[in-house]
Amino acid sequence: MSSEDYRAYVLVKVQPGKEKEFIEYVTSKNLPRDINVERMDIVHGSFDAVVLLRGRMKNIDAKIMELRRSPFVSSTDTLICFEALSWEDISGRLNE
């Protein structure tokens, strides 16, 4: 990950029965050229959707604010990755 390339997971609570509309809302929005919605999953649990964003921090912040303004979103929580570790790095540290 470059110094300007960040990854964020946006955990989203969607209004009941509005998952399809939320997906259409997210996919219909034009994204800045240097931000990428890498993945969007509808899930069961405390949240209804997980959106994985990658790009520059200022653009990720703007996209998160856009997601929060969606008429179908009740609430969000965001996890921003600040260090990328491969599984080999983690397992090597555990075995030391």
C-alpha positions in Angstrom: 0.0 0.0 0.0 1.5 3.3 -1.0 1.5 6.3 1.4 -1.5 7.7 -0.4 -3.4 4.4 -0.8 -5.7 3.6 2.1 -8.3 0.9 2.7 -11.5 1.5 4.7 -14.3 -0.8 5.6 -17.6 1.0 6.0 -20.1 -1.0 8.0 -23.7 0.1 7.1 -27.1 -0.3 8.7 -29.7 0.0 6.0 -33.4 0.7 6.5 -35.3 -2.6 6.6 -36.0 -3.9 3.1 -34.0 -1.3 1.3 -30.8 -3.3 0.6 -31.4 -3.4 -3.2 -32.0 0.4 -3.2 -28.8 1.0 -1.2 -26.8 -1.1 -3.7 -28.3 0.8 -6.6 -27.5 4.1 -4.9 -23.9 3.2 -4.3 -23.3 1.8 -7.8 -25.1 4.8 -9.5 -22.7 7.4 -8.0 -19.7 8.6 -9.9 -16.5 8.0 -8.0 -13.4 10.1 -8.0 -10.9 8.6 -10.4 -8.5 7.6 -7.5 -11.1 5.8 -5.3 -12.3 2.3 -5.7 -15.2 0.4 -4.3 -13.4 -2.9 -4.2 -16.3 -4.9 -2.7 -19.7 -4.5 -1.3 -21.3 -7.4 0.7 -24.8 -7.6 2.1 -24.4 -9.4 5.4 -26.4 -10.7 8.4 -25.5 -9.4 11.8 -25.2 -6.0 13.5 -24.8 -4.3 10.1 -26.5 -5.0 6.8 -23.7 -4.1 4.4 -19.9 -3.9 4.3 -18.4 -1.6 1.7 -14.6 -1.8 1.1 -13.1 1.4 -0.3 -9.5 2.0 -1.5 -7.9 5.2 -2.5 -6.7 8.6 -1.1 -7.8 9.4 2.4 -9.6 12.7 1.4 -11.5 10.9 -1.3 -12.4 8.0 1.1 -13.7 10.6 3.6 -15.8 12.2 0.9 -17.2 8.8 -0.2 -18.0 7.8 3.5 -19.9 11.1 3.9 -21.8 10.4 0.7 -22.7 6.9 1.9 -23.9 8.4 5.2 -26.2 10.8 3.3 -27.9 8.0 1.4 -31.6 8.0 2.1 -31.5 4.3 2.8 -28.7 4.4 5.5 -29.7 4.4 9.2 -26.1 4.4 10.6 -22.5 3.6 9.7 -19.2 2.7 11.4 -15.8 2.9 9.7 -12.6 0.9 10.1 -9.6 2.4 8.4 -6.5 0.2 7.8 -3.2 2.0 8.6 -0.8 -0.9 8.1 -1.0 -3.8 5.7 0.4 -7.1 7.0 0.5 -10.3 5.0 -0.5 -13.6 6.6 3.2 -14.7 6.4 4.2 -11.6 8.4 1.6 -12.4 11.1 2.3 -16.1 11.4 6.1 -15.4 11.4 5.7 -13.1 14.4 3.5 -15.6 16.2 6.2 -18.3 15.8 9.0 -16.2 17.2 
